[in-house]
């Protein structure tokens, strides 16, 4: 999932509202095609409460199959998600998040709202695809869990006679849907996962889901609300040390990925985490994670600070509560107590030439190149970045790029021979400028900073 628009603030409310696309009804009595629909009372009750809109003033079209685009619209309206408190640096387009979406389509706004509010939808979804019962149920369950901040449950597993037909990635969500009362098996104990879901079936599932949400809302104490940036900074300072300066936009939304990145990045740059040889965990929704955050999240998983949900998702865009963040920080603090980094040669000091060579060899793999570096030389940000990029390019491990040079405020301080490599590293998001737009080329590079660069290379080129 692409993320070309930076979110500055965000608030998503969960409320009981439902829309099935189209124009408003006058009254439930206008329905002429619901007599044969089981649980039609749920649809009528939603309408009578003013919570449902339909296709025409007379027909609900209960047997009409539902498309992916309609599903997204259902979820957005049912959970009353919006962009009311969101501000963007650049006005977003639906195609920024879902590559097959058309920006001029009727569903475009719903797609943007769904993405910004963290709904777990595939970046390559086809808006016109007919939804199956298993795909719709999977997406609905994840939507209510994320927006309703429902705790992860260990469901009582029900026997599904046609389990062999269920997509293995959907199994956990379907079991939780059965436990939540969102869906039922038929009289023969079957779920019919591959059957295309109808408008009536979708409406009833959503009605059941909203009923469960209403009965299981997060408690209204302070810990049930989304973590603020100030609270995030305080929690991380508590883990890493009160004297640290932690820069975070006071208006920024704190998501699972941004909090995890900030915690791990702070601990790494303050020299409190050891060097790790990471074996990346498989994250099912890895394409939803910003590339700059992936290394930190893999580190947090490896160290046990965070965990994936039962389907193997990280849910990066979901909001994080004070309680959830405290649990993560407590695990980090415990890890630091159990694995203290020795003061001698700590990762907060500038790396040696020998360490630089070893890190670059790790990034380049089994390179036969001789990496030449003066053993007595100081390793700076510019020299390490140049040597890393030059070695990877010589090994053919970097793509051909048509560079659009970034503005670097202190570019005149960078040796001219290093400028091309640094622009390449910026384009590939291997390095970053500071908050003022400077590269600080002559600064020494710490072991943590150099390791972070190498880890980003590994994320792009898994061995």
Helices and strands as residue ranges (DSSP letters): G 28-30, H 40-48, H 68-78, H 94-97, H 108-116, H 133-147, G 163-165, G 168-170, H 171-180, H 199-215, G 222-224, H 229-240, H 256-269, G 286-288, H 291-302, H 322-338, H 353-364, H 381-394, G 411-413, H 416-427, H 447-460
